[in-house]
Structure formats: structure tokens, C-alpha cells
Amino acid sequence: MLDAEVLTAPPAAPARPLRLVGGWLWRVLCWTLILLLGAVLAAAVLVPRLAGATTYTVLTGSMGRAHPPGSLIVVRPVDPAEIRLGQVVTYQLRSGEPTVVTHRVVASRQLDGERAFVTQGDVNAEPDAELVRAVQVRGVVWYTLPWLGYVNNLLTGSVRLVVVQLGALALAGYAVVMFVGALRDRRGSGVRARPRRAR
């Protein structure tokens, strides 16, 4: 009588709940970190560039908790006619010069037939001494990213571009590695059959 091969499954290995849970938590943590870093990178670089906004680093504490020192503020261009009381604006101290200030609009006035703004820092006792003309306004503060201003000051010009590109590539590469590893683990966890001879 000819031998025949019968495929039988090996006995199931005892479950290891702690190891399974630990692996699952590690994946969740890694994916959460990837998504968080990706969101920060998008908010600090991609969104401002697409929206035509400009980023500035807050250097002083005149805006208190709203925009503390070290924050990265994203300033969106706006028609001065649309600026409302209570909005935070970034403006040039002198028109055409790079030095800017970010304060809240507390009043509106007419100056030489044009609209001008009275501004004040949130923690300052008095409004700013000079009116802000519409031509000085760079835009209104769209949103703030805490602590990223310090990084923005360290990375300037081409160095910032290189770091951003490398960071994006690193995040994408790590995401691919995590995805491939998860697929391998899923395939490896399947039941493998082994042959048994029967007569």
C-alpha cells in the first residue's frame, strides 16, 4: 500500500497576552508619534506656504499667555478694512522695514483720511504710543505653535529647508517600515501545516 501524506496543523502555541498587548501598544505609540510630528511639520511649513502666510517667532512677553515667548505665530495676509477690534495683528514698526510687532487691536482711528489702528500688548498697561497705518500691517495672527519659535530661530535659510525635507523623508520612511513590519507580523502569525505520513 502506498504511503500518503496527510497535512495536520501543529498544536496551537500558548497565547502570550502581555506580549501581544505590548506589541499593539508599541505600534499605536509609534503611529501616534508619526501623525503628531507630521501634523506639526504641516502646520509649521506646508500650510503657511500654501496659504501665502508668514511665520514669525515671538521674542517678548507682551502678549502674555496668548502668544508667549518662543512661540511660532502664523500670520495670514488680510485686507486692513476687514480687521476687527480684538484681533491680533503683526505690523512693521516702520513701513518697509523688517522689524515687526505683534499686538492686539484695541481701537480704530482716522489718520490723514485713512484707517489706522490703536494696538496694545495683552500685558501692557497702556496702548502703543503710535498709531499703526494700514500699510504697516503684515496680517492677522492665524494660529500659534508653542515653542517652535526657538527651532525657527536656530534654522534659517537653506538649513531650514534641508532639515524640513530630511524630516519629511524620515517620517515617510519610518511609516513605510512600520507598515511593512505589521504586514510581516500578520502573515507570520498564520497557522503553518506540517506533513504527517499515514499508511
Sine and cosine of phi, psi and omega as CSV:
sin_phi,cos_phi,sin_psi,cos_psi,sin_omega,cos_omega
0.00,0.00,0.70,-0.72,-0.06,-1.00
-0.96,0.27,0.56,-0.83,0.09,-1.00
-0.95,0.30,0.54,-0.84,0.05,-1.00
-0.78,-0.63,0.58,-0.81,0.03,-1.00
-0.99,-0.13,0.79,-0.61,0.05,-1.00
-0.90,-0.43,0.80,-0.60,-0.01,-1.00
-1.00,0.07,0.83,-0.55,0.04,-1.00
-0.81,-0.59,0.54,-0.84,0.01,-1.00
-0.99,0.13,0.64,-0.77,0.05,-1.00
-0.93,0.37,0.36,-0.93,0.05,-1.00
-0.87,0.50,0.64,-0.76,-0.04,-1.00
-0.89,0.46,0.70,-0.71,0.04,-1.00
-0.95,0.32,0.57,-0.82,0.02,-1.00
-0.87,0.49,0.66,-0.75,-0.03,-1.00
-0.92,0.39,0.54,-0.84,0.05,-1.00
-0.85,-0.52,0.99,0.12,-0.11,-0.99
-0.84,0.55,-0.68,0.73,-0.06,-1.00
-0.90,0.43,-0.65,0.76,0.00,-1.00
-0.92,0.38,-0.65,0.76,0.01,-1.00
-0.90,0.43,-0.71,0.71,0.00,-1.00
-0.90,0.43,-0.65,0.76,0.02,-1.00
-0.88,0.47,-0.68,0.73,0.03,-1.00
-0.90,0.43,-0.63,0.78,0.01,-1.00
-0.91,0.40,-0.69,0.72,0.01,-1.00
-0.90,0.44,-0.61,0.79,0.01,-1.00
-0.89,0.45,-0.67,0.75,0.03,-1.00
-0.90,0.43,-0.68,0.73,0.02,-1.00
-0.87,0.49,-0.68,0.73,0.00,-1.00
-0.89,0.45,-0.70,0.72,-0.02,-1.00
-0.90,0.43,-0.71,0.70,0.01,-1.00
-0.91,0.42,-0.62,0.79,0.05,-1.00
-0.88,0.47,-0.67,0.74,0.01,-1.00
-0.90,0.43,-0.67,0.74,0.02,-1.00
-0.88,0.48,-0.73,0.69,0.00,-1.00
-0.90,0.43,-0.64,0.77,-0.01,-1.00
-0.91,0.42,-0.74,0.67,0.01,-1.00
-0.91,0.42,-0.61,0.79,0.05,-1.00
-0.90,0.44,-0.65,0.76,0.02,-1.00
-0.91,0.42,-0.66,0.75,0.02,-1.00
-0.90,0.43,-0.68,0.73,0.00,-1.00
-0.89,0.46,-0.67,0.75,0.02,-1.00
-0.91,0.41,-0.69,0.73,-0.04,-1.00
-0.92,0.39,-0.54,0.84,-0.07,-1.00
-1.00,0.06,-0.44,0.90,-0.12,-0.99
-0.82,-0.57,-0.83,0.56,-0.16,-0.99
-0.93,0.37,-0.78,0.62,-0.05,-1.00
-0.88,0.48,-0.74,0.67,0.04,-1.00
-0.85,0.53,-0.63,0.78,-0.02,-1.00
-0.92,0.39,-0.68,0.74,0.00,-1.00
-0.93,0.38,-0.54,0.84,-0.06,-1.00
-1.00,0.01,-0.05,1.00,-0.04,-1.00
0.95,0.31,0.40,0.92,-0.01,-1.00
-1.00,0.01,0.18,-0.98,-0.01,-1.00
-0.81,-0.59,0.60,-0.80,0.02,-1.00
-0.97,-0.23,0.61,-0.79,0.04,-1.00
-0.70,-0.72,0.45,-0.89,0.07,-1.00
-0.99,-0.17,0.77,-0.64,0.05,-1.00
-0.98,0.21,0.84,-0.55,-0.08,-1.00
-0.97,-0.25,-0.39,0.92,-0.05,-1.00
-0.85,-0.53,0.15,-0.99,-0.05,-1.00
-0.99,-0.17,0.36,0.93,-0.09,-1.00
-0.92,0.39,-0.34,0.94,0.00,-1.00
-0.99,-0.16,0.11,0.99,0.11,-0.99
0.88,0.48,-0.63,-0.78,-0.06,-1.00
-0.95,0.30,-0.35,0.93,-0.02,-1.00
-0.88,0.47,-0.69,0.72,0.00,-1.00
-0.60,-0.80,0.98,0.20,-0.06,-1.00
-0.94,0.33,0.32,-0.95,0.04,-1.00
-0.83,0.56,0.63,-0.78,-0.02,-1.00
1.00,-0.04,-0.14,0.99,0.03,-1.00
-0.97,0.24,0.47,-0.88,0.12,-0.99
-0.97,-0.25,0.90,-0.44,0.01,-1.00
-0.98,-0.20,0.62,-0.78,0.04,-1.00
-0.96,-0.28,0.89,-0.46,-0.11,-0.99
-0.95,-0.30,0.84,-0.54,-0.05,-1.00
-0.98,-0.19,0.75,-0.67,0.04,-1.00
-0.87,0.49,0.57,-0.82,-0.02,-1.00
-0.48,-0.88,0.49,-0.87,0.10,-1.00
-0.93,0.36,0.83,-0.55,-0.01,-1.00
-0.80,0.60,-0.46,0.89,0.01,-1.00
-0.92,0.38,-0.33,0.95,-0.04,-1.00
-1.00,-0.10,-0.05,1.00,-0.01,-1.00
-0.95,0.33,0.74,-0.67,-0.04,-1.00
-0.93,-0.36,0.35,-0.94,0.07,-1.00
-0.88,0.48,0.66,-0.75,0.00,-1.00
0.99,-0.11,-0.29,0.96,0.04,-1.00
-0.97,0.25,0.50,-0.87,0.04,-1.00
-0.99,-0.11,0.82,-0.57,-0.04,-1.00
-0.88,-0.47,0.45,-0.89,0.14,-0.99
-0.94,-0.33,0.79,-0.61,-0.07,-1.00
-0.66,-0.75,0.40,-0.92,0.04,-1.00
-0.99,0.17,0.68,-0.73,0.09,-1.00
-0.88,0.47,-0.64,0.77,0.10,-0.99
-0.76,-0.65,0.74,-0.68,-0.05,-1.00
-0.83,0.56,0.78,-0.62,0.01,-1.00
1.00,0.01,-0.16,0.99,0.01,-1.00
-0.99,-0.12,0.47,-0.88,-0.12,-0.99
-0.96,0.28,-0.40,0.92,-0.07,-1.00
-0.93,0.37,0.78,-0.62,-0.04,-1.00
-0.80,-0.60,0.32,-0.95,0.06,-1.00
-0.75,-0.66,0.57,-0.82,0.06,-1.00
-0.87,-0.49,0.94,-0.33,0.00,-1.00
-0.66,-0.75,0.19,-0.98,-0.03,-1.00
-1.00,-0.01,0.62,-0.79,0.06,-1.00
-0.98,0.20,0.85,-0.52,-0.03,-1.00
-0.92,-0.39,-0.22,0.98,0.02,-1.00
-0.27,-0.96,0.26,-0.97,0.02,-1.00
-0.78,-0.62,0.64,-0.77,-0.02,-1.00
-0.70,-0.71,0.17,-0.99,0.13,-0.99
-0.96,-0.28,0.78,-0.62,0.00,-1.00
-0.74,-0.67,0.92,-0.39,-0.04,-1.00
0.83,0.56,0.64,0.77,0.04,-1.00
0.98,0.19,0.07,1.00,0.00,-1.00
-0.87,-0.49,0.38,-0.92,0.02,-1.00
-0.96,0.27,0.69,-0.72,0.07,-1.00
-0.70,-0.71,0.28,-0.96,-0.14,-0.99
-0.84,-0.55,0.60,-0.80,0.17,-0.98
-0.99,-0.12,0.82,-0.57,-0.05,-1.00
-0.87,-0.49,0.34,-0.94,-0.02,-1.00
-0.35,-0.94,0.66,-0.75,0.13,-0.99
-0.95,0.32,0.55,-0.83,-0.07,-1.00
-0.87,0.50,-0.52,0.85,-0.03,-1.00
-0.98,-0.21,0.04,1.00,0.03,-1.00
-0.99,0.13,0.61,-0.80,-0.04,-1.00
-0.97,0.24,-0.46,0.89,-0.07,-1.00
-0.80,-0.60,0.44,-0.90,0.11,-0.99
-0.90,0.44,0.30,-0.96,0.05,-1.00
-0.90,0.44,0.54,-0.84,-0.14,-0.99
-0.92,0.39,-0.58,0.81,-0.09,-1.00
-0.95,-0.31,0.57,-0.82,0.11,-0.99
-0.94,0.34,0.50,-0.86,0.01,-1.00
-0.97,-0.23,0.88,-0.47,0.03,-1.00
-0.97,0.24,0.39,-0.92,-0.01,-1.00
-0.86,0.51,-0.57,0.82,-0.04,-1.00
-0.93,0.38,-0.36,0.93,0.00,-1.00
-0.99,0.14,-0.34,0.94,-0.12,-0.99
-0.96,0.28,0.81,-0.59,0.05,-1.00
-1.00,-0.01,-0.39,0.92,0.02,-1.00
0.45,-0.89,-0.04,-1.00,0.04,-1.00
-0.97,-0.25,0.49,-0.87,0.02,-1.00
-0.94,0.34,0.84,-0.54,-0.03,-1.00
-1.00,0.06,-0.82,0.57,0.08,-1.00
-0.40,-0.92,0.21,-0.98,-0.08,-1.00
-0.81,-0.58,0.65,-0.76,0.07,-1.00
-0.89,-0.46,0.95,-0.32,-0.05,-1.00
-0.87,0.49,0.62,-0.79,0.13,-0.99
0.94,0.34,-0.31,0.95,-0.06,-1.00
-0.95,0.32,-0.25,0.97,0.05,-1.00
-0.89,0.45,-0.57,0.82,0.05,-1.00
-0.88,0.48,-0.68,0.74,0.03,-1.00
-0.91,0.42,-0.65,0.76,0.00,-1.00
-0.87,0.49,-0.60,0.80,0.01,-1.00
-0.95,0.32,-0.54,0.84,-0.01,-1.00
-0.97,0.26,-0.57,0.82,-0.05,-1.00
-0.97,-0.24,0.91,-0.41,-0.03,-1.00
-0.79,-0.61,0.45,-0.89,0.11,-0.99
0.85,0.53,-0.73,-0.68,-0.07,-1.00
-0.92,0.39,-0.48,0.88,0.02,-1.00
-0.88,0.47,-0.68,0.73,0.01,-1.00
-0.88,0.48,-0.69,0.73,-0.01,-1.00
-0.89,0.46,-0.70,0.72,0.00,-1.00
-0.89,0.45,-0.70,0.71,-0.01,-1.00
-0.89,0.45,-0.67,0.74,0.01,-1.00
-0.89,0.46,-0.70,0.71,0.00,-1.00
-0.90,0.43,-0.69,0.72,0.03,-1.00
-0.90,0.43,-0.64,0.77,0.03,-1.00
-0.89,0.46,-0.68,0.74,0.02,-1.00
-0.90,0.43,-0.68,0.74,0.03,-1.00
-0.90,0.43,-0.65,0.76,0.01,-1.00
-0.90,0.44,-0.68,0.73,0.02,-1.00
-0.90,0.44,-0.70,0.71,0.00,-1.00
-0.90,0.44,-0.69,0.72,0.01,-1.00
-0.89,0.45,-0.68,0.74,0.01,-1.00
-0.91,0.40,-0.60,0.80,0.04,-1.00
-0.89,0.45,-0.65,0.76,0.03,-1.00
-0.90,0.43,-0.69,0.72,0.02,-1.00
-0.87,0.50,-0.70,0.72,0.02,-1.00
-0.89,0.46,-0.66,0.75,-0.02,-1.00
-0.92,0.40,-0.71,0.70,0.01,-1.00
-0.90,0.43,-0.66,0.76,0.03,-1.00
-0.88,0.47,-0.63,0.77,0.03,-1.00
-0.91,0.42,-0.63,0.78,0.03,-1.00
-0.91,0.42,-0.66,0.75,0.01,-1.00
-0.90,0.43,-0.67,0.74,0.02,-1.00
-0.89,0.46,-0.62,0.78,-0.01,-1.00
-0.92,0.38,-0.66,0.75,0.02,-1.00
-0.93,0.36,-0.62,0.78,-0.02,-1.00
-0.94,0.35,-0.35,0.94,-0.02,-1.00
-0.99,0.13,-0.08,1.00,0.01,-1.00
-0.94,0.34,0.34,-0.94,-0.01,-1.00
-0.99,0.17,0.80,-0.61,0.03,-1.00
-0.98,-0.20,0.75,-0.66,-0.01,-1.00
-1.00,0.04,0.51,-0.86,0.06,-1.00
-0.79,-0.62,0.59,-0.81,-0.07,-1.00
-0.96,0.27,0.56,-0.83,0.11,-0.99
-0.71,-0.71,0.74,-0.67,-0.03,-1.00
-0.99,0.17,0.68,-0.73,0.05,-1.00
-0.75,-0.66,0.57,-0.82,0.00,-1.00
-0.94,-0.35,0.00,0.00,0.00,0.00
